[in-house]
């Protein structure tokens, strides 16, 4: 049965010439797990928002065609009147929370819809059980981990009775274990309870195995197909799929288990373990401790990073990675210990520059060009703006307003502005959030170039595959402390949670598809 019908939909955001969606026709059946894939800015989030009426009711703009959800036309029914059939969870689930206590948050939407108290109680209890979060009912939403916040946001969206769930990059801010918890909950909704889940995501290594169907978005167009076919056309997919393309394996696997079956007769030599060289120590943290509102987030951490070294900070949500970056950048004063760069206190934006998780925190101009110009003006530099925008692939968007870009594109603008400081130490907090594989590859090339120039690069990430590709050193954090520090082939290979897919298929020391393909003579 067709549950969602998108017919000849064309949509333009206000004050833009280019259509975000162009003549899109999609029919989605009930009871499946549908994955939206495509490049950053290709229209995934816009298409997702047409399915609950946020586009065009809250965005404005020019809309033609029709979207029907469970038989209801979204033009005739704004999001409030669709809440009992379709639920939406944005990229940042915390931004949608209204109340402090988890159980109250779950009841809030039903109160707005005037649901009877007895019915409200029943639905809250059922959703708490379905998503396995009953132990969180009395917790403050502010005290939850990333994975717990995401599951509570899903629960709150579903309590009005919706059987269709739309999610915009639900795992982009989560550590591997938190992402697995969320995806297992979504899988149960689909497989055991017959819900329909439609999910936009770039982290294909996490979600590809769950999808029944995939929708490819490209330059405002979209079409539905089989996940393996769509990912093959995109030249995308999890690392095991990318390896299969390099080696000519068909059909390409989407999961580690399927890759193991294909690789069971493969014989590999011992991996060539080349360690990244590092220059003289430059960025030094000596037993630093950092706290917020009495909560100790970083405990007596010592870290020394040399010129030309690329260090990845890994750990679960709340491990202290972001706080440590702020301390290293001189933006958060440690309560104990000392930070120095080249023997002096770090100067934010001059000796050390930090790009935060939320690009909006440092974007304030009315055009992409102006954002970078502001950085150059502050440092009295006469260098060309286009150099920094082209470096991160944003040259074509120079005159666009940052607010009109996708979240991934805004992040790239923020990174360009930070790079324009020419600071010898660049710190990046979750730099791949919202980025498609091709854009992430381009950003990785920038980071390699910066390291070759002798800069210090430290980035916090939940993207294990990026750490395996780029880092010469991995620092693992837990509860504010460093629990492991060493080359990737040691730290990642020894981890059950943070090991990359190549390690899981081929064993210790194998980190990236390129590394394995080279050993097997693939292209």
C-alpha positions, -999 to +999 in steps of 0.1 A: +000+000+000+013+035-009+017+054+023+035+085+010+030+099-025+052+127-038+039+138-072+056+163-095+069+184-066+090+215-074+101+238-046+122+269-043+132+285-010+124+323-007+148+346-025+166+318-044+166+311-081+177+274-080+150+249-072+157+228-042+134+201-056+126+198-093+097+177-105+101+149-079+079+118-081+083+092-053+059+065-040+068+049-006+051+018+006+042+012+043+063-008+067+098-002+054+131+014+063+140+039+036+174+056+033+178+091+017+213+095+002+230+122-019+256+149-018+256+177+007+229+202-004+213+178-029+178+182-014+175+154+011+164+175+041+140+195+019+124+163+005+121+149+041+104+181+053+078+180+025+066+148+039+053+164+071+044+198+057+073+218+072+080+226+035+063+249+026+042+258+056+072+269+078+098+277+051+077+298+027+089+296-008+073+285-041+057+250-041+040+231-069+028+195-071+014+175-042+025+154-013+000+130+003+008+112+036-016+085+046-041+101+022-038+136+036-025+164+014+002+183+031-008+216+015-042+213+031-029+200+064-001+218+082+023+198+105+001+201+135-027+183+117-003+156+105+012+149+139-009+118+144+003+101+112+039+114+107+066+124+131+098+144+124+131+144+144+156+171+133+194+168+132+198+182+167+172+164+188+179+186+218+166+217+199+131+203+199+129+196+237+105+219+255+103+205+290+131+192+314+118+159+326+117+130+300+082+118+308+068+153+306+085+158+273+069+127+259+034+139+270+039+175+258+028+170+221-003+150+232-013+178+256-012+202+227-035+178+207-059+176+237-055+138+241-074+124+271-051+119+302-058+082+304-048+077+267-018+099+273-006+077+301-011+045+281+008+059+251+037+072+272+041+038+289+040+019+255+066+042+239+089+040+269+089+002+266+091+001+227+123+023+227+137+007+259+140+040+278+117+035+308+146+039+331+150+075+318+115+087+326+125+108+356+158+121+342+164+156+330+168+158+292+200+179+299+216+149+317+211+125+288+239+111+265+236+117+228+221+083+221+196+087+249+186+122+237+180+108+202+158+080+215+138+104+237+133+127+208+120+098+187+097+087+216+084+123+220+077+125+182+058+092+182+035+096+213+008+115+193+003+082+174+023+086+143+033+054+124+057+072+100+090+085+113+112+110+095+147+115+107+174+139+095+209+125+101+200+109+135+235+094+140+257+123+129+263+135+165+266+100+181+294+078+191+293+042+176+276+027+206+250+054+208+243+051+170+239+014+173+214+018+201+193+043+180+194+021+149+184-010+168+155+009+182+145+020+147+149-015+133+125-028+160+099-002+151+100-013+114+105-051+118+084-058+149+058-031+149+053-022+112+063+014+114+077+032+083+111+049+089+125+074+064+160+085+072+185+110+056+221+101+065+257+104+053+271+079+077+265+050+054+288+026+072+262+027+100+229+026+082+233+009+048+226-026+063+192-015+077+177-001+045+150-019+025+149+009-001+170+039-009+161+073-024+189+090-043+188+128-043+209+148-068+205+185-078+169+186-066+159+153-084+151+121-066+142+085-074+137+053-055+156+020-059+174-009-042+201+002-017+229-017-034+220-002-068+216+033-055+249+033-036+267+018-066+254+046-088+265+072-063+299+056-060+292+057-023+285+032+005+302+019+036+339+010+034+332-026+026+312-015-004+340+009-016+365-020-012+343-043-033+343-017-061+381-014-060+385-052-062+356-059-086+336-080-062+299-084-073+274-079-059+291-054-035+285-061+002+267-036+024+277-052+057+308-065+075+293-100+076+287-101+039+322-088+033+337-115+055+319-142+034+334-127+002+369-124+018+371-158+034+396-171+009+416-138+007+452-141+019+468-108+029+504-102+039+512-085+072+500-049+070+526-023+063+524-001+094+538+033+086+537+058+114+531+095+107+562+116+114+559+145+138+580+176+143+591+192+175+565+196+202+543+227+197+509+223+214+513+210+250+487+203+277+502+196+311+478+178+335+448+200+326+415+198+344+384+216+331+349+219+346+315+234+338+291+245+365+309+222+390+310+192+367+345+180+359+346+174+321+384+169+317+406+153+344+443+158+345+449+153+308+484+156+294+489+158+257+518+169+235+513+174+197+542+181+173+542+201+141+528+182+111+510+158+134+473+149+129+456+137+161+421+123+163+402+125+196+377+096+200+353+086+228+317+084+237+294+114+239+303+133+270+338+119+272+353+154+273+365+158+238+349+192+231+360+206+264+396+195+258+396+212+224+383+245+240+410+243+266+437+237+240+424+267+220+426+290+250+388+294+251+382+276+284+405+283+313+415+250+330+410+249+368+443+230+371+473+225+348+486+246+319+483+248+281+510+263+259+517+267+222+554+271+213+560+278+250+534+306+253+497+307+262+476+299+232+461+329+214+426+321+201+424+327+164+460+335+161+483+307+173+454+282+178+420+283+159+390+262+168+360+253+145+332+243+169+305+216+163+278+242+157+290+263+127+263+289+136+284+298+167+309+316+144+289+325+113+274+360+115+278+377+080+252+379+052+273+360+026+298+331+025+324+354+011+319+379+039+325+352+065+360+346+052+367+383+045+359+390+082+386+366+093+411+380+068+403+415+079+408+406+116+442+393+108+450+421+084+456+397+056+453+406+019+450+370+007+424+360-017+390+348-002+384+323-031+415+303-021+400+293+012+365+286-003+378+266-032+399+246-008+368+232+010+347+231-022+325+262-014+337+285-042+304+283-061+285+295-030+305+326-023+275+350-027+250+328-009+238+336+026+250+310+051+215+305+064+204+293+030+229+264+030+226+229+043+241+222+078+271+204+061+278+234+038+276+258+067+302+237+085+325+239+055+321+277+055+331+278+091+361+256+084+372+279+056+369+309+079+390+291+106+416+281+080+419+317+068+433+326+102+465+308+091+469+297+127+496+271+130+473+249+151+438+240+138+413+223+160+381+208+145+352+196+165+332+169+146+343+183+112+324+157+091+289+163+105+265+166+075+291+159+049+287+135+020+316+111+012+330+131-016+330+164+004+345+145+033+373+133+010+380+169-001+381+180+035+405+151+043+428+164+015+428+198+031+437+184+064+466+164+049+478+196+032+477+215+064+497+188+082+523+188+054+526+226+059+537+218+094+505+228+112+492+210+142+459+193+135+436+180+163+401+169+155+374+153+177+352+129+159+328+099+161+337+091+125+360+061+131+366+056+093+378+092+090+402+087+120+415+056+103+421+075+070+437+107+084+450+104+119+487+096+126+477+092+162+445+084+181+437+096+216+408+078+232+389+095+260+364+083+286+350+101+316+373+131+310+405+110+310+428+097+283+425+059+283+446+052+251+471+072+230+490+057+201+490+051+163+457+041+148+467+005+140+471+000+178+443+020+193+416+013+168+425-024+162+422-031+199+387-015+202+355-035+199+334-003+195+358+020+176+374-004+152+369+004+114+352-020+090+385-032+074+398-043+108+365-062+114+369-080+081+406-086+078+420-082+113+444-061+133+464-034+114+441-032+084+424+002+085+412+015+052+398+002+018+428+018+000+453+000+022+436-034+016+431-028-021+468-019-026+478-051-008+456-071-031+465-053-063+432-035-067+427-001-083 
